[in-house]
């Protein structure tokens, strides 16, 4: 009878104790012999066997990219606004909110908001040059914000809201300078947009990504972003056809 939590071990009779004492060396020899006959190599699992996923070691999903896509980075005030507009432009594949132009590695939103890190709120754009050119992308940049207000877009004030184009090569730099000169005739006041060589891009926190599409009725989205999209004749829904011009 198996032991229960309330039973105590039963001592076998003396005759049985003697038999067990005699059998112990024999049992030990048999165990050693069996070990010697067993291969020390652990058998490999079947080819189709897959280990159980460890949630702690599973990497986060990365955005889909294509080697034919090009990259552009712009600062045009609040990155929620800029992202919402550019997501609705034909040929733009990805728009990621983030920070660039500062001196602190991997800054947080709170740190950037102090102005002490030197970063600007930016969007990094992945686009298909076969569908939309960098020059055309710059046209959208001039349309989606006011490039004549230094370190400010509406009520958003601070160096993190500055108007800036970060270029990745000489061709982008030349295109940005030419485009800015051409855009100046549309504005009464001088354009104060900075044209600066791109540095490290630090993606913003997850809750900043795709903010308008996730929270279209939030206060800032309703009063600032939605009217901007309407002014640019853009549909609020991401399922609507994207704008070409």
N, C-alpha and C positions, 0 to 999 in steps of 0.2 A: 504494500500500500504506500503510495507516495506520501511524503511528509506534508503536513499542513502547517500553517503558521502557528497552530496550537499544539502540535504533536512534538515529541522529543525524539532524538535519534534512538534507534533500538540496537543494543549491542548483540551481535550474533553469538551463538553458542561457541564454546571453546573449540569443538571439533571443526567447525566451519572456519574459525579464525586461523587454525593451522593450515587448512587447505589453501586459503587466500595467501598466506605467507609463502607457501611453496610455489604458488602460481605467479607471483609478482615478478621474479627474475625472468621467467619464461615469457611473460607478456612484454617485458621491456625488450628482450631480444627480438621478439616478433615485430615490434614497432620499428626498431632500428633497421631490420631487414627490409621492411616495407618501404622505409624512407630511401634506402639505397637503391631500390628498384624504380623509384619515381624520378622522372627528369626534373631538374631544378628550374628549367625554363618554364615560365608562366605561359600558358597557351594564349595566342592572340585572339581577340574577339573576331567574330565573323565580319566579313568585309562590309556588310551592310549595317552593322551595329553602330549606333551613334550614342555617345555619352549624353547623359542628362544635362540639360542646359543649366549653368550656374548663373542666376540673375545678377550676381555681383561682378562676374567677369564678362558678361555679354556687352560688347561695345554698343554705343548708341548708333542709331542709323545715321548715315551720312547723306547729305543731299546728292541727288543724281547730277553728275557732271558729264560734259562731253568735251573732248580735246579740241573740237572746232569752235567752241564758244570763246568769246573774248571777255575781258574784265574791265569794268570801269567803277570808279568810286567817287561819290559826290556827297558834299555836305550842303544842305539847303534848309536849315532849320530843323525842326523836330523830325526825327527819322520815321515816326509813324506816318506823317503826311507824305513824305517822299516815297516811302515804300508803297503806300496805297495807290499813288499815281502810277508809278513805274510798273507795278504788277499788272496794270491794265493796258500796257503798250505792247503791240504786236512785235515779236522777235526777242522780247526779254524773257529769259527762261527762269532766272532766280533773282530775288532781291532780298538781301540779308541786312538787317539793322546791326550797327556796330559802332566802333570808335576808332579814330585814326588821328594822327598828327600830334600826339602827346609824348610824354617822357616816361610814363609809368607802364610797366608791363601788366597785361591782363587787368585793366582797371574795372571797377564796378560802376554801375550807374550813379550811385551816391557820390563816389569820388569824382566822376566826371562833372556832376552838377555843381561841385564847389568851384570849378574853373581852375583848380590848382594843378591838375594833371596835364593841361594843355590840349586835351583831345577835343575833337569836334564830333558831334553826332553825325554819322554818315550812313549811307547804304552802299553795299558792294553789289554790283550788278553783273550778272552773267548773261551775255546776250549773243545772239547768232548773227554774225556780220553779214551772212548771206541774206538775212531778212531785214535787219536794221543796221545802218552804218553808225560809226561813232559820231560823225557829224550830226546825224539825225537825232541821236541820243542827246547830244548837247543842246539841240533845239528844245527838247523837252525840259532839260535842266533850266533854261532861261524862262520857260513858260510856267513852271510849277512853283516858283517863289519869287520874292523881290530881291534881286541881287544888289540893290543900292542902299540897303540898310545894314550898317556894320554891326556885327555881333547881335543881330536881332531879326526875328521874324514875328511880326505882330506883338503879342504879349510875351513871347518867349525871348528873354534877354539874357545874354551871356556869351562868352567866347565859344562855348560848346555849340551855339546855334549859328556860327559864322557861315557865310557862303564860301565854299571852297571846292575846287576841282583837284583831285589827286591824280596825277598822270603816271603811267607805267612805262612809257618810253618816249623818245623824242617826237615820234609821230603824233602821239596823243597830246603832248605839250604844244606842238605847233598848231594842231587842230583847235585846241582850247583857246589859245591866244587869238587865232584868226576869228573864231566864233564869237569871242567876247567883243572884239572890235566891231564886228558886224551887228551884234545885238545892242550895242550902245545907242544906236539911233532910235530905239524903241523907248528909251527911258530919258526923262528930263534930268534926273540926277546921275552923277557918275556911278558906274558899276564898281563895287568894292570887292568883288569876288577874288579870292586868292587862287593862284595856280601853283601847286606845290607837288614836288615829287612824292609818290606814294611811299608810305612806310608800313609798319606792321598794322595789320587789320585785326581788331579784336571783336569777335561777334558779341553782341549784347546778350543779356540774359534772355532765357526762353520766353518769359512773359511779354517781352517787347516784340517778339517776332509775330508778324501777321496780325498785329493788334487791331487794326480797323476791321478787318474781315471777321475777327472773332467777337468784337465788341462794337458793332456799328451804332448802337443806341447809347453808348457811354457819352457823358457830357462833352468831352473834348472832341470825340469823333462826330457827334451830332452838330456841334456848333462851329467846328473848324475844318475838319477833313471832308465831311459830306458836301458842304458848300464849295470847297475847292474842286472836288470831283465834278460837281454840277457845272461850275464855271468852265471846266475843261471839256464839257460835254461827254463825261464818262459815266458809265452805269455803275451803280453801287454794288451790283452783284458781280462776283468773279466769274460766273457762268456766262455772262454776256460776251459778245464778240469784242476782242481787244481793239484799241484804237491804233490806226496806222499813222495818222498825221495829227 
